[in-house]
Amino acid sequence: MSIWKGAVFGLHAVVSGTTGLHFEAWKHTFDEFLSKLDDGFRYRPFDFESDYLECAYGRPRYKAAATFLRSRDIHVPHGHPSDPSSRQTVCGIANAKNERFRMLLAERGIQRIPNAAELLSDLRSRGIRTAVVSSSRNCHDVLAAAGLAEAFDTVIDGNDLVELGLPPMEEPDAFLLATDNLLVLPGECMLAVATPEGVHAGHRGNFGFLVGVSRDTDPETMLENGADLALDSLEAVSFERVTKWFDQEREQDSWALTYHGFRPDEEMLRESLTTVGNGYIGSRGAFCGADMFPDIHYPGTYVAGLWNTVGTDVHGRTIRNSDFVNIPNWLLVELRIGSGSCCRILGAREVEQYVHTLDMKRAVTRRSFCLRDPKGYLTRIETLRFVSMAEPHLAMLEYRLTPLNYSETVVLKSTIDGTVINYGVPRYRGLSKRHLEGGRTWEEDGRIALHARTSESG
């Protein structure tokens, strides 16, 4: 018997195809409002990409209206939820949109989501309890129009959020209320939602399996926010697929610390948390092929007990500071494609589909990503790094390259950099940072070597 017991779904774009109706209702409402104003560019027509997806998609209607008006620097009173649709307030405009949406819903019905009804029926026949959560006060009407009025064991809608004083669905509270109603724990549930904010809320709520479902959001964005699986519809979701996650894949995932998306402002922390070591050598999880770059990359490798003390003149006084020495950087790799010149992996290239993982069960750090260079060449790169427990002086870096849209000669150049400094702690950057000297290099049998010593060794 599977250990998962419940499935919680978002309404919009997950089990009901209301995106088109919502967009049309917002566009009609805002275009009518904007047409009465006369102020050039700010009042251009409401569009799908920059207005609906950025301001309204997945948001409660009052928040959506306020967000859009703020984006155009339009100021109207907030008003009250009871405001009539003719009143020029945030609430009045949102209520006008709601009237338009309900009219469209009654006239046209909604687009059925492939596999939604079949999946819900199959789950319930197998004893999986189901819930739907929405910030919309029209939730029950939408479910009826979709033929799903009886498909859920519990329904949490916008009326419940207001009545119970729950925060917006960017927080996990509404989803957790659904699990309470189902009498299951979040860790025993799948959660399928259509927005990155919903995925992030589910991640914070400790749901057992998070599925990001959206045709309008980049899958990588869903994964960055904590999704275990990112899809454009429910068609690939089944009882068997979810059971496989809970019975097999979740245990493997629990050993991994994984980051999706390349974010320079987070790299320093990620590099620290993905360090590999053996008690003698420790190597930060820095990007292979990146130079030391303040506050983004810090390729640091350290040896137990290797300290050095140097002096710095500070206002006429010599301050002596001892540092845990950053030894030569063995991670530098340069790439050349075709007749071009060798350059650092990140140099003049775009990074796509970036995944960085510390696999604690196997004690390795992995990266996989695609590089797009100025010529449009797309290269898949996978790296693996470990520090040996059997041979305490041995560390290894593996590179795998796959040309995805070209055929050229590819050259990898490996480098050991003895000019590294200690630069990782901001408050010490004003002190002397160079601890290595006397570097000597040689090549033998296809291998390169570098010998360096600390400035006060011997």
N, C-alpha and C positions, 0 to 999 in steps of 0.2 A: 504494500500500500504506500502511495506517495506521501511525503511529509508536507506537501502544500495543501492548503485547505480553502483558500479564498482568492478571488480575482476582483480587483477594483478598477473601474474604467472611468476615464474622463468622458464627457458627453460630446463636446464639439470636436469634429474631425476625427474622432476615434470610433464611436458607434453610430454617429449621425452625421450626414453630409450637409451641414448647414453653412459652410463657408461662403458659398455663392449668395445665399439669401442674406446673410449678415452683411456682406460687403455691399450688396445692392441697396439694402436698407440704409446703411451708413452713408453711402454715396448720395442717394436721393436726399437724405436729410441735410447733410453738410453742404452739398452743392446749392440747395435751395437757400440755406442760411448764408453761404458765402456770396451768392449772387446779389444779395441785398446790400453788400458792403462794397466799398470802392477804394481799394488801396493796393493795387498792382499785384506784385509777385506773391505776397503773403496769402492772397485769396485765390490762388489757382485751384482748379477742380480737385476734388478728393480722388486719390488714385490708390491702386491696390498695393504696390510695393512699398512706397515711402510713407503712406498714410495708414492704410488698413493693417498691414503686417506690423508696422512699427508702433502704432498707437492703439489699435483696437483689438487685434487678434488675441483671443483668450482672456480678455479683461472684462470685468463687470461693466455694464453700460455707462454708469456715472463716471467711473474711473477712466473709461475709454474716451468719453466725450471731453473730460477735463484734460487728458493727456494730449489729444489732438489739438484742442484750442491753444494749449500752452505751446505746442510745437510751432504754431503759426503766430505766436505772440498776440493772441486775441484774448481780451479780458472781458468776461461777463460775470455777473454774480453767480455763485454756486446754486443758490435757490434751495428748494425743498423737494424731496421725492414726490410730493403731491402736486407739484407744479403742472399746469396743463401744457400740452405739447406746443401751444402757441406762444408760451412765455420764453423770452430770450435769456434763459439761464442755463447753466450746465445741466441741471436736472430736467428742465423743460425740453432742451434739445435731445437729451437721451431718451426721454419719454416719447418724443416724436419718432425717433428711430424705432423704438419698441412697437409703436402702433404700426409703423410701416412693415416691420418684420412679421408681426402677427398676421397682417393682411396678406403678405406674400406666402406665408406658411399655409394659410387657409386656401389660397388660390392654387398653389403649385405643389404643395407637399414638399418632401425633401428627397434628396438623392440617397439611395440606400448604399451603405458601406459594404463592399464585397466581404463575405465570410462572417460579418458581425453576428447576424441572427443565428447562423449555423454554429458558430463558435460558442455563443452563449448557451444555446440549447444543449450542445454536447457537454459543456462543463457542468451544467446543472444535472444532467443525467448521470454524471459520474460522481455526484456528491460535492462538487466544488460550489461554494456559496459565492454569489455575485452581487456587486454593488456598482452604482453609477454615481459620480459626484460632479456637480456643475455649479457655477456661480450664477447661472441663468434662472430667473424666476419662471421662465417658460419651459423648464425642463420636462415636466409631465406632458405638456402639449407636444413637444418635439418627439418624445418617446412614442406617444400615440401615433403621430404622423409617420414614424419610422416602423410601426408595427412591433415595437419593443416594450409596450406598456406593462407586460407581465413577465419580462425577461430577467428582472432583477429581484433579489431578495430584499434589498433596501435601496432607497433613493435619497440622496442628499442634494438639495437644490439651493438656489439663492435665497428663497424664503427661510430655509433652515439656518443659513449663515447669519441672516439678519436677526432672526428670533433668538438664536443662541449666542449672538455676539461674537461669532467666530471671525478670525482675520481672513483676508483674501487668500486665494488658493496658491499664492506664492509661498504660503506657510503650510506645514503638513497637517494642521488641525482638522480640516474637513475630511481628509483622507483617513486620518486616524479615527475619526468619529464613525466612518463607514466600517472599519474593521471592528470597532466596539459593537456596532449593531449586528455584525455578522458573527460575533462571538469567536473571533480568531485573532491571532497575534499578527502584527505587521510583517514579521519575519516569515510567516507562513503564507504570505500573499504575493501575488503578482499585481503590479500597478502599471496600467497602460494609459499614458497621457500624451497630449499633442503639443505641449510647449516646453521649452527649456526650463522655465520657471517651475512648471509642474513636476518635471523630472527632478529638479534640485530639491523641491519640497519632499518628494518621495524618498530621495536619498537621505535627507535629514530625518525622515520618519522611520528609517531603517526597514524599508520594505525588502522582502526577500528577492524579488526579481523586478527590475525596472525596465519597462519597454517605452521608448520614445517613438511615437507614431505621428509622422507628419510629412506631407508632400511639400510643405512650404518652408521647412527648416532644414538646414544642412545637417546630415547625420552626425558629422563631427561635433557640431554644437551640442547635440543631444548627449553624445558620449562625454564631452567635456563637463557636462553638468551632472553626470553620474549614471546615465543610462547603461544598463548591461547589454542592451540590444537596441539598435536604431533601425526603424523600418519606415516605408512610406505608406503602409496600410496594415490591417490585421490579417491579411491573406496568408502570411507566413507563420502566424501564431496558431498553435494547436495544443491540445492537452498533452500530446506526446512531447512536443518541443519544450513546453514549460516544465514537464516532469523531468526531462533530461537535465535541465538546468539545476533543479532542486536536488536531484539524486546524484548527479555526477559533477557538473561544471561549477556549482557554487563552492564546493569544497576546494577545488583547484583555485578558484578566484580568491578565496579567503587567504591564500598564501601570497597574493600579489598586491603590490602597491602600484597602481597604474594611473598615469596622467595622459590625457588626450589633448592635443592641440599644443602648438609651440607658443609659449607666452614668456617673452623676455623678462617681464617683471616678476615672474615666479621661478625662473631658472635657478637662482642661487639657492633657494630653499629646497627645490626638487633635487638639486645635485647633492645637497647634504643628506637628504632622507634616502637617497638611493646609493649611498656609499657601500662598497664591498670591501671586505678585509678578512684577515686570518689571524689576527692577534699580533702579527709582526708588521705587516703592511696594510695600510688602509688607503683606498683610492676613491675620491669623490665621484659621484655619478655624472661628471661633466660631459658635455657634448663632445664626442670624438671628432677631432678636426677643428676645434675652435680655440683661438688664442685666448689668453687671459683678457677679459674685458670687464672693467669695473661695473659691479652691481648686476651683471648678466651672467657671465661665465667665469668660473674660478676652478680651473683644472688643478686640483691639489692631490698629491700623493705623499703619504707620511710613513715614517718608519718608527716603530716603538723605541722610545728613549733617545731619539736623535734631536738634540736641542743645540742651539747656538746663541751666543750672547754678543751683541754689537752695541757700540756707543753712538749716540746722536747728540750733536750740539744743540741745546735748547736754551736760548737767552744767556749764552756764555757758560752754561753748565753742561757737563757731559752726562747724559742719561743713558744708563746701560739697561738694555731690555733683552730678556731671553725669549726666544721663539721656538715653537715646534716647527722644524724646518720643512718647507715644501721642497721635496726632492725633484730632480729633472722630470719634465713632463713627457711621458711616453705615449701620450694619446694623440699627438698631432698627426693628422692624415690629410694629404692634399689629393685632389682629383683632377685629372685631365681627360677631356673627351675630344677625340679626333685630333686635329692639328692645333688646338688651343693650348694655352699655357696652364701649368699646374696652379691651382689656387685652393685656398681653404674650402672645406666642404660648404660652409655657409656663405662664402664670398660671392656676391652678385647672383645669388640663387634664391628662389622662393621655396619655402618649406610647406609641404602639404601632407595631409593624412598622418600626422605625427603622433606616435604612441611611445611612451617612455615607461618602462616597467621594472620594478625590483621584484624578482622572483625569489622569495625567501625560502621556498622549499628546495630549490636547486642552487641557491646562493649565487645568482647571476643577475647582472643588469642588462636589459635588452632595450634597443630602440628600433623602431621601424618608421620610415617616412619616405616621401617622394620629394625629389628635388627637380625644380623646373629652372633651367638656365635661360639666359637671354635669347638663345637660338630656339627656344621652345622644346629642347630635349628634356624628356621626362625619365628620371632614373629612380628606381626603387632601391633603397639601401636598408639593410638589416644588420645591426651590430649586436654582438654579445661580448660581455666582459666578465671575467672572474679572477679571483685571487686564490691560489691553490692552498688547501690545507695540508696536503701531502708534501709539497715542496714550498716551504715558507718564503723563498726568494722568487717564486714564479708567479707572474701575472700574465693574463692572456687577453688579447683583443681579436675578435673575429669580425671580418667584413664580408657581406654578401651583396653584390650589385646585380641588378636586373635592368637592362635598357628596355623601356616600355614602348618607345615610339621611334627608335632609330637604330642604325647599325653602324657603329664606329669602333675604332680602337680605344679602349679605356685603360688609363694608367692610374694606379694608386701609388702615392709616394708617402712612405712612413718616415717620421722624424722624431728624434729625441731632442728636447729643448732644455739646455742647461742654463739658460738665462732667466729662469723663472724667479719670482720674488714672493715674499709673503705679503699678501694684499687683502686677505679675506676679512679682517676685522677693521671696520671703518675707524674706530677710535685710535688705532695704532698706526694709521697710514702716514702720520706726520713723522714717525720714527724711521730709522734705517730699516730697509726691507730686504736688502740683498744679503744672503747668507752663504751663497755658494761661490767658489772660485776655482781657478786652475783646471778648467774643463779640458779633457783630452779625448779625442774621438778616433776611432779606427773602424775598418771594415774587414771582415774575415768570413769566408765561406758563405757569402750572401747575407751576412748579418752585420748590423751596425751596433756600435757600443760607444758609450760615453762614460768617462771617469771624472768625477768632480769631488770636491771636499768642502767641508764647512770652513768658513774664514778663520775660525779659531781652533780647528782640529789640530791635534798633535802638540 
